[in-house]
Amino acid sequence: MNRKVLIVTYYWPPSGGSGVQRWLKFVKYLPEYQWEPHIFTPENPSFATQDPSLEKDVPPEAEVTRFPIWEPYDIFFTLSGFFSASKGRRTGPVVPSKNKTFFQRISTWMRGNFFVPDPRIFWVRPSVRFLSDYIARNGISIIITTGPPHSVHLIGLNLKKKYPHVRWLADFRDPWSDWGMWDSLMVTKAVRRIHKRMEGRVLSMADEIITITPFYVKRFEMLSGRNVKLLTNGYDEEDFKNLVHRREDKFTIRHVGWINEKCDPRPFMVALQAELRENVVFARDLRLEFIGEVHPDFKNFVQERMELATVTVFTGNVSHNALIPFYGSSSLFLLVLTGYKDAEGFLPGKLFEYLAAGIPVLGVGPVRGDAATLLKETGAGEMIASEDQEKIRRTLREAHLMWRNSAPPKVNTAATTRFSRRELTGQLAEILSRMLI
């Protein structure tokens, strides 16, 4: 094995959450395609979610280099102890609620306008210095950068300028200048123009650009005027090989993943509350579980409504290993895309794991878009408009009836195999091989 690829990523185990899994799983399977992965990642990153169980997926062929980083988040966490009841409790770089304290408003504005493109910008210059020698010493032929954080792409940009012969692939897991959170971060028009310029340089200089949904492919092609390749997220078949489907004594609806400021499950919950009031059997059988970090505003919404509070459980973050049994004992999965900008272009990583589990999915959000198309193609469910309360309720009743009758799920699991991590890594390997021609 002599083809070496350098992957620059902020998220790496023991970091948890969906952001780490895309490139962790690519790295896991790249050696099968005769690529030797070298990973460059922060030594001391600032992230709230940790999942050491993911470290088992790092293959022995991978060389991981951890390099120190300084981030201003540490200052905010310290200062927050003086200005809020959190007393410096680290909750991660999540946008706070609409009812912000004075300190939160100031820190949010600073986050959006002082640190461009993001607070990891201070890692760029020292990383470029270190990697300039590392690339030459290790015979690296391709560099991959993955964002967000998009400052990671600036590392690739500077390395490409220094080593024009080295090929560079830029991976966008989210939009950059079109990101839906800029309004919440109070980013000014002048700063948005800076983002545009930075993004434009990356899009023009990278040898290849890949992204995760058909919608994003079109957006980045419009921005760059060039071809952009699709490489979706997926599921790792090894994680699901021992999955056991188990019928619980409750009709169990589960949502996996963060509920942040932009994600709005309330339209679904309003429909659910109406069904609970009118359907005694359904109310007796139901258990609704949110696994992952949940925004406090949404928690308050649920806890203030007796019917919802009685059936809803907030489990918090669990390791990916521990998550698999939850998949197997679910009756119905919940996907919420309501509230996001450009939600028609969302294909959350959890959706592919929902498909792998073979359990039906109830999606609430755009009825035309990438998620709607995927659910239809796989027969796993459908997206329902958030305002279509009656259809949400009807879908809940139908799923509940299937559960009561112990009917097997009608999901075409064979249609999901193209989203296996091994299969997707094969597609990545083809892209990398063509880059060397």
C-alpha positions as CSV (number, residue, x, y, z in Angstrom):
1,M,0.0,0.0,0.0
2,N,1.8,3.2,-1.1
3,R,-1.0,5.6,-2.0
4,K,-1.3,8.0,0.9
5,V,-4.1,10.4,1.6
6,L,-4.0,13.1,4.3
7,I,-7.4,13.9,5.9
8,V,-7.7,17.1,7.8
9,T,-10.7,17.0,10.1
10,Y,-11.8,18.8,13.3
11,Y,-14.0,16.0,14.4
12,W,-12.4,12.7,15.4
13,P,-12.9,10.2,18.2
14,P,-13.3,10.6,21.1
15,S,-15.6,13.3,19.6
16,G,-19.1,12.0,19.3
17,G,-22.1,13.0,17.2
18,S,-22.8,12.7,13.5
19,G,-20.0,15.1,12.4
20,V,-17.3,12.6,13.2
21,Q,-18.7,9.5,11.6
22,R,-18.5,10.4,7.9
23,W,-14.7,10.5,7.8
24,L,-14.2,7.9,10.5
25,K,-16.1,5.4,8.4
26,F,-14.3,6.4,5.2
27,V,-11.0,5.9,7.0
28,K,-12.1,2.5,8.4
29,Y,-12.6,1.1,4.9
30,L,-10.0,3.0,2.8
31,P,-7.3,0.4,3.5
32,E,-9.5,-2.2,1.7
33,Y,-9.1,-0.1,-1.4
34,Q,-5.3,0.2,-1.1
35,W,-5.2,3.7,0.4
36,E,-3.2,4.5,3.5
37,P,-5.1,7.2,5.5
38,H,-3.2,9.9,7.5
39,I,-5.5,11.9,9.8
40,F,-4.6,15.4,11.1
41,T,-6.9,16.5,13.9
42,P,-6.8,18.8,17.0
43,E,-5.2,17.5,20.1
44,N,-7.5,19.5,22.5
45,P,-10.7,20.4,20.6
46,S,-13.6,22.0,22.2
47,F,-16.7,19.8,21.8
48,A,-19.4,18.9,24.2
49,T,-20.3,15.4,22.9
50,Q,-17.8,12.6,23.4
51,D,-18.1,9.0,22.3
52,P,-14.9,6.9,23.0
53,S,-16.7,3.8,21.6
54,L,-16.0,5.1,18.1
55,E,-12.3,4.7,18.5
56,K,-12.7,1.0,17.8
57,D,-13.4,1.9,14.1
58,V,-9.9,3.5,13.6
59,P,-8.0,0.9,11.6
60,P,-4.4,0.0,12.5
61,E,-3.3,1.2,9.1
62,A,-4.3,4.8,9.9
63,E,-1.7,7.2,11.2
64,V,-3.4,9.8,13.5
65,T,-1.6,13.1,14.3
66,R,-3.1,15.3,17.0
67,F,-2.0,18.9,16.9
68,P,-2.7,21.5,19.5
69,I,-5.4,24.1,18.9
70,W,-6.5,27.2,20.7
71,E,-10.1,28.2,20.6
72,P,-11.9,31.2,22.1
73,Y,-14.7,29.0,23.3
74,D,-12.7,28.4,26.5
75,I,-12.9,32.2,27.3
76,F,-16.7,32.2,26.8
77,F,-17.2,29.1,29.0
78,T,-15.2,30.8,31.7
79,L,-16.9,34.1,31.5
80,S,-20.3,32.6,31.4
81,G,-19.8,31.6,35.0
82,F,-19.9,35.2,35.9
83,F,-23.0,36.1,33.8
84,S,-25.3,33.1,33.9
85,A,-26.5,30.2,36.1
86,S,-24.5,27.8,34.0
87,K,-21.3,28.6,35.9
88,G,-19.1,27.9,33.0
89,R,-20.8,24.5,32.2
90,R,-19.6,23.5,28.8
91,T,-22.5,22.9,26.5
92,G,-20.7,23.2,23.2
93,P,-20.9,25.8,20.4
94,V,-24.7,25.7,20.2
95,V,-26.7,28.8,19.5
96,P,-28.6,29.8,22.7
97,S,-32.4,30.3,22.9
98,K,-34.2,33.4,21.8
99,N,-34.4,34.6,25.4
100,K,-30.7,35.4,25.5
101,T,-28.9,37.0,28.4
102,F,-26.8,40.1,27.7
103,F,-23.7,38.0,27.8
104,Q,-25.1,35.5,25.4
105,R,-26.1,38.2,22.9
106,I,-22.6,39.7,23.0
107,S,-20.8,36.4,22.8
108,T,-23.0,35.2,20.0
109,W,-22.4,38.4,18.0
110,M,-18.6,38.0,18.6
111,R,-18.7,34.4,17.5
112,G,-20.4,35.4,14.3
113,N,-18.4,38.5,13.4
114,F,-15.0,38.4,15.1
115,F,-13.9,34.8,14.2
116,V,-14.2,34.3,10.4
117,P,-15.0,31.8,9.1
118,D,-15.3,30.3,12.6
119,P,-13.5,30.2,16.0
120,R,-11.1,27.4,14.7
121,I,-9.4,30.0,12.5
122,F,-6.4,30.2,14.9
123,W,-5.6,26.6,14.0
124,V,-5.0,27.3,10.3
125,R,-1.6,29.0,10.3
126,P,0.3,26.6,12.7
127,S,-1.3,23.6,11.0
128,V,-0.1,24.8,7.6
129,R,3.4,25.2,9.0
130,F,3.4,21.7,10.5
131,L,1.8,20.0,7.5
132,S,4.1,21.6,5.0
133,D,6.9,19.4,6.3
134,Y,4.6,16.4,7.0
135,I,3.4,16.2,3.4
136,A,6.9,16.1,2.0
137,R,8.3,13.7,4.6
138,N,5.4,11.2,4.2
139,G,4.9,11.4,0.4
140,I,1.3,12.5,0.6
141,S,-0.3,12.5,-2.8
142,I,-3.8,13.8,-1.9
143,I,-5.1,16.2,0.8
144,I,-8.8,16.0,1.9
145,T,-10.4,18.8,4.0
146,T,-13.8,18.4,5.5
147,G,-16.0,21.2,6.9
148,P,-17.6,22.5,8.9
149,P,-15.7,24.0,10.5
150,H,-14.8,25.7,7.2
151,S,-11.6,27.1,8.5
152,V,-10.3,23.5,7.9
153,H,-10.7,24.3,4.1
154,L,-8.3,27.2,4.5
155,I,-5.7,24.8,5.6
156,G,-6.2,22.9,2.3
157,L,-6.2,26.2,0.4
158,N,-2.8,27.3,1.8
159,L,-1.3,23.9,1.4
160,K,-2.4,23.8,-2.3
161,K,-0.8,27.1,-2.9
162,K,2.5,25.8,-1.4
163,Y,2.3,22.4,-3.1
164,P,0.5,22.8,-6.4
165,H,1.4,19.3,-7.4
166,V,-0.5,17.8,-4.5
167,R,-4.1,17.1,-5.2
168,W,-6.8,18.6,-3.0
169,L,-10.4,17.3,-2.4
170,A,-12.7,19.6,-0.4
171,D,-15.7,17.9,1.3
172,F,-18.7,20.1,2.3
173,R,-20.9,18.4,4.9
174,D,-22.9,21.6,5.2
175,P,-23.3,24.8,3.2
176,W,-20.8,27.7,3.9
177,S,-22.0,31.1,2.7
178,D,-25.6,29.8,2.5
179,W,-25.6,28.2,6.0
180,G,-28.9,28.6,7.7
181,M,-27.4,29.6,11.1
182,W,-25.8,32.9,10.1
183,D,-28.9,34.9,11.1
184,S,-28.9,33.3,14.6
185,L,-25.3,34.2,14.9
186,M,-26.1,37.9,14.0
187,V,-23.5,37.9,11.2
188,T,-23.3,41.3,9.4
189,K,-23.5,41.8,5.7
190,A,-19.9,42.8,5.5
191,V,-18.8,39.6,7.2
192,R,-21.0,37.5,4.9
193,R,-19.2,39.0,2.0
194,I,-15.9,37.8,3.6
195,H,-17.4,34.3,3.8
196,K,-18.3,34.5,0.2
197,R,-14.8,35.4,-0.9
198,M,-13.2,32.7,1.2
199,E,-15.7,30.1,-0.1
200,G,-15.0,31.2,-3.6
201,R,-11.3,30.8,-3.3
202,V,-11.7,27.3,-1.9
203,L,-14.2,26.3,-4.6
204,S,-11.9,27.5,-7.4
205,M,-8.7,26.1,-6.0
206,A,-9.7,22.6,-4.9
207,D,-9.1,19.8,-7.5
208,E,-12.3,18.1,-6.5
209,I,-15.4,19.1,-4.6
210,I,-17.8,16.6,-2.9
211,T,-20.9,17.2,-0.8
212,I,-23.6,15.1,0.9
213,T,-27.0,15.7,-0.8
214,P,-28.2,16.3,-4.4
215,F,-29.5,19.7,-3.3
216,Y,-26.1,20.8,-2.0
217,V,-24.5,19.5,-5.3
218,K,-26.7,22.0,-7.2
219,R,-26.0,24.8,-4.8
220,F,-22.2,24.4,-4.9
221,E,-22.2,23.9,-8.7
222,M,-24.0,27.3,-9.0
223,L,-21.5,28.9,-6.7
224,S,-18.4,27.4,-8.3
225,G,-19.5,27.0,-12.0
226,R,-17.9,23.6,-12.0
227,N,-18.8,19.9,-11.5
228,V,-19.4,18.8,-7.9
229,K,-19.7,15.2,-6.9
230,L,-22.3,13.6,-4.6
231,L,-21.1,11.3,-1.8
232,T,-23.8,10.9,0.7
233,N,-23.6,9.8,4.3
234,G,-24.6,6.2,5.1
235,Y,-24.6,3.4,7.6
236,D,-22.0,0.9,8.6
237,E,-23.3,-2.6,8.0
238,E,-20.9,-3.9,10.7
239,D,-22.8,-1.8,13.3
240,F,-26.1,-3.4,12.3
241,K,-25.0,-7.0,11.7
242,N,-26.1,-8.1,15.2
243,L,-29.2,-5.9,15.4
244,V,-32.1,-7.6,17.2
245,H,-35.6,-6.4,16.5
246,R,-37.6,-6.5,19.8
247,R,-41.2,-5.5,20.4
248,E,-41.4,-3.4,23.5
249,D,-44.5,-3.2,25.7
250,K,-45.0,0.4,24.5
251,F,-45.5,1.8,21.0
252,T,-42.2,3.5,20.9
253,I,-41.5,6.5,18.6
254,R,-37.8,7.6,18.7
255,H,-36.0,10.7,17.4
256,V,-32.2,10.4,17.3
257,G,-30.0,13.5,17.2
258,W,-29.8,17.0,18.4
259,I,-32.8,19.3,18.6
260,N,-31.2,22.7,18.1
261,E,-32.6,26.2,17.8
262,K,-33.6,25.8,14.2
263,C,-35.1,22.3,14.4
264,D,-38.8,22.7,15.3
265,P,-40.7,19.5,16.3
266,R,-43.6,21.5,17.7
267,P,-45.9,21.1,14.7
268,F,-45.5,17.3,15.1
269,M,-46.0,17.6,18.8
270,V,-49.3,19.6,18.3
271,A,-50.6,16.9,16.1
272,L,-49.5,14.2,18.6
273,Q,-51.2,16.1,21.5
274,A,-54.5,16.2,19.6
275,E,-54.3,12.4,18.9
276,L,-53.4,11.7,22.6
277,R,-56.5,13.7,23.7
278,E,-58.9,11.8,21.4
279,N,-57.4,8.3,21.3
280,V,-57.3,6.7,24.7
281,V,-55.7,3.5,23.5
282,F,-53.0,5.3,21.6
283,A,-52.3,7.5,24.7
284,R,-52.0,4.4,26.9
285,D,-49.6,2.6,24.5
286,L,-47.3,5.5,23.5
287,R,-43.8,6.3,24.5
288,L,-42.0,9.1,22.7
289,E,-38.2,9.3,23.2
290,F,-35.7,11.9,22.1
291,I,-32.1,10.6,22.2
292,G,-29.5,13.3,22.0
293,E,-29.1,16.9,23.1
294,V,-32.4,18.9,23.1
295,H,-32.8,22.6,23.1
296,P,-34.2,23.9,26.4
297,D,-37.0,25.8,24.7
298,F,-38.4,22.6,23.2
299,K,-38.1,20.8,26.5
300,N,-40.1,23.6,28.2
301,F,-42.7,23.3,25.4
302,V,-43.2,19.6,26.1
303,Q,-43.1,19.9,29.9
304,E,-45.8,22.6,29.9
305,R,-48.3,20.3,28.2
306,M,-49.5,17.4,30.4
307,E,-50.4,15.0,27.6
308,L,-47.0,15.4,26.0
309,A,-45.0,15.4,29.2
310,T,-46.6,12.2,30.3
311,V,-45.4,10.2,27.3
312,T,-42.2,11.9,26.4
313,V,-38.7,10.9,27.6
314,F,-35.5,12.9,27.1
315,T,-32.7,10.4,27.2
316,G,-29.7,12.6,26.4
317,N,-26.6,11.6,24.5
318,V,-25.6,7.9,24.3
319,S,-22.6,6.3,22.7
320,H,-23.1,5.0,19.2
321,N,-22.6,1.4,20.4
322,A,-25.4,1.8,23.0
323,L,-27.6,3.4,20.3
324,I,-28.0,0.3,18.2
325,P,-30.3,-1.6,20.6
326,F,-32.5,1.5,20.7
327,Y,-32.9,1.2,16.9
328,G,-33.9,-2.5,17.2
329,S,-36.6,-1.8,19.8
330,S,-38.2,1.1,18.1
331,S,-41.7,1.0,16.6
332,L,-41.4,4.2,14.5
333,F,-38.7,6.7,13.8
334,L,-39.2,10.4,13.8
335,L,-37.4,12.7,11.3
336,V,-37.9,16.4,11.9
337,L,-36.8,18.9,9.2
338,T,-39.3,21.6,10.0
339,G,-37.6,25.0,10.8
340,Y,-34.4,24.6,8.8
341,K,-33.4,26.8,6.0
342,D,-33.3,24.8,2.7
343,A,-34.7,21.8,4.5
344,E,-35.5,20.2,1.2
345,G,-31.7,19.6,0.9
346,F,-31.3,17.8,4.2
347,L,-30.3,14.1,4.5
348,P,-29.2,13.7,8.1
349,G,-26.8,10.9,8.9
350,K,-29.4,9.4,11.3
351,L,-31.8,8.9,8.4
352,F,-29.4,6.3,6.8
353,E,-29.2,4.5,10.1
354,Y,-33.0,4.5,10.4
355,L,-33.1,2.9,7.0
356,A,-30.5,0.3,8.0
357,A,-32.6,-0.7,11.0
358,G,-35.6,-1.5,8.7
359,I,-38.1,0.4,10.8
360,P,-40.7,2.8,9.2
361,V,-40.0,6.6,9.3
362,L,-42.4,9.4,9.9
363,G,-40.8,12.6,8.4
364,V,-42.2,16.1,9.1
365,G,-41.0,18.7,6.7
366,P,-40.8,19.5,3.0
367,V,-42.8,17.0,0.9
368,R,-40.5,17.6,-2.0
369,G,-36.8,17.3,-1.4
370,D,-33.9,14.9,-0.9
371,A,-35.3,13.2,2.2
372,A,-38.7,12.8,0.6
373,T,-37.2,11.2,-2.4
374,L,-35.0,8.8,-0.4
375,L,-37.9,7.7,1.8
376,K,-40.0,7.1,-1.3
377,E,-37.3,5.1,-3.1
378,T,-36.7,2.9,-0.1
379,G,-40.3,2.5,0.9
380,A,-39.3,3.5,4.4
381,G,-41.9,6.2,4.9
382,E,-42.7,9.6,3.7
383,M,-42.3,13.3,4.5
384,I,-45.5,15.1,5.7
385,A,-45.9,18.8,5.6
386,S,-45.8,20.3,9.1
387,E,-49.2,22.0,8.6
388,D,-50.9,18.8,7.5
389,Q,-51.9,17.8,11.0
390,E,-54.5,15.3,10.0
391,K,-52.1,13.3,7.8
392,I,-49.6,13.2,10.7
393,R,-52.3,11.9,13.0
394,R,-53.4,9.4,10.4
395,T,-49.9,8.1,9.9
396,L,-49.5,7.8,13.7
397,R,-52.7,5.8,13.9
398,E,-51.7,3.5,11.1
399,A,-48.3,2.8,12.6
400,H,-49.9,2.2,16.0
401,L,-52.3,-0.3,14.5
402,M,-49.5,-2.2,12.8
403,W,-47.7,-2.3,16.2
404,R,-50.8,-3.6,18.0
405,N,-51.2,-6.3,15.3
406,S,-47.5,-7.2,15.5
407,A,-47.3,-6.7,11.7
408,P,-43.7,-6.7,10.3
409,P,-42.4,-3.4,9.0
410,K,-42.8,-2.8,5.2
411,V,-39.4,-1.4,4.5
412,N,-37.4,-2.4,1.5
413,T,-34.0,-2.9,3.2
414,A,-32.4,-4.1,-0.1
415,A,-32.8,-0.6,-1.5
416,T,-30.6,0.8,1.2
417,T,-27.4,-1.3,0.5
418,R,-26.0,1.4,-1.8
419,F,-25.7,3.6,1.3
420,S,-23.4,1.2,3.2
421,R,-20.2,2.8,4.4
422,R,-18.1,0.2,2.6
423,E,-19.9,0.8,-0.7
424,L,-19.5,4.6,-0.3
425,T,-15.8,4.3,0.5
426,G,-15.4,2.4,-2.8
427,Q,-16.9,5.4,-4.6
428,L,-14.5,7.7,-2.7
429,A,-11.6,5.5,-3.7
430,E,-12.6,5.8,-7.3
431,I,-12.6,9.6,-7.1
432,L,-9.2,9.6,-5.4
433,S,-7.7,7.2,-8.0
434,R,-8.9,9.4,-10.8
435,M,-7.4,12.5,-9.2
436,L,-3.9,10.9,-9.6
437,I,-4.3,10.3,-13.3
